[in-house]
């Protein structure tokens, strides 16, 4: 395939669960990178599938979207349905149970990403043989660390099970509330291992911080660029992963908007369709599609919040922000450090919640005036997740629009890939070094290309180089 | 048939909301309903690292999943522990779970994969396609006596030849329908 005499290099990963992504790198006649694109085949059928279904089924239905973060979809949809039933002011027990579910998910997801996906890159180096640069390699060389990752993931999963009711298709959050509280026995089970989880979280944060600081010379330019950042924040500016108002800042930290009620997100955020990608490109309306793209997720959340309301994570945030003199941190690889600050924040929140007697309350559901349109937002592990629904008089869904976290990071991931390609492509051959670094840059965002099916026999990572006529010049598969 | 000793963990995984991707959990549901002694059943969207802890606590683990490979209704094979190479997925392969169980918890668990042929994946819907239901039934018919006899290795060996022959009797136009049924 060629465009105006340019060569195209294709990197095509097809992975389990996360779906089908493809990187194409366009070269000019001098074999320099002209353009790089990350194509993600996002399954959009869900928004049609949900139409006609009663609104109260939606929080459970949406869990089918994703094997990675079903809890995020469950809670975002439940928050929208709270608004539909006029039950957005949850009872203390309902809100705290949902928060416990959410922090449990954040904890397990961040731990899994760090120990399973990120730590092999950090511990063995980007150029290490892929045969050892994986979680089994970590288990062999750093068994204590690998055990920590497994047990932290398990702890978070057990929290989800206790709050959502079950691992698959949990039903905990319902319109206007929650359908169970936390028993004393369940609480005591979690308290037993809590201190260990806090200690391991501190340790993981230290690894991420020390690595970033020690390799700052390299990492500062690796797939990095200035960008705007977007997330929910609390009314007082604090980080709040469950609920808040929308805030966006530019690369210098100047406010683009702040404390925007997310029910009105369409006044501030639009989605652009580009012909070469199934995945849309969201942008801040006032800045337009060219300049309005932004980052979401741990890095963005650290940049947008003015403080964190748990002491150890707040101390870590101050250290993190000091690296860039209080200005937004735009280093792509700093996502890992930010993610571990959120890991520690999540376990601090879990600790506070487990000691809160409201979790054993029995007032679980509230309702008010019925509405016919609602938006639910949540800060999912990978970033801001939007759910938007309209409901007819027969209680059926007639419109659904979802902007998932990875979609919000679509443009930044494309830019990161292009930068890495410019920095590391030599000739027209796919080198292991290039492949590794493209992977590392995308992985920093912890993308969840969630909407694909997953079954044995799907293809592994694949890269191709095509000449101007579309002939394959080079091909690598993993 | 007398019950064999040893504990067996069956993990059926996949997304039941994506049609035949739910074959693993569907198989797990069916086996759980049998309440077989010494058989623990679990189901999840995908395999992840913490599954290594449950695997390590059993003598045998059977990973049941849908497969996109179409050459037979199902296959059953023994697996060795090894690292899975992943790009950005949060899931791990059965071999990697087994390797983690061995590496981290000194487990000697023996692992098998039961891969059931899926026919429809690319829609949302919480049901199995008609041909997948047939293949699921055949997989269950194969697995149920095994969970009692525990003759897994012999079955894995026989599976290759036996099922290839089985396929020969299938109706080519409607491959889920057997000629003799």
Interface residues (C-beta under 8 A of the other chain):
Chain A: X13 X15 X16 X17 X18 X21 X43 X45 X46 X49 X61 X63 X64 X65 X67 X68 X70 X109 X112 X113 X115 X116 X117 X130 X131 X132 X134 X135 X136 X137 X139 X140 X143 X146 X147 X149 X150 X151 X153 X154 X157 X167 X168 X169 X439 X442 X443 X446 X447 X448 X449 X453 X454 X455 X456 X457 X458 X460 X461 X478
Chain B: X14 X15 X16 X17 X18 X19 X20 X21 X25 X43 X44 X45 X46 X48 X49 X50 X52 X53 X65 X66 X67 X68 X69 X82 X83 X84 X85 X86 X87 X88 X89 X90 X91 X92 X93 X96 X99 X100 X103 X104 X113 X115 X118 X121 X122 X123 X124 X125 X126
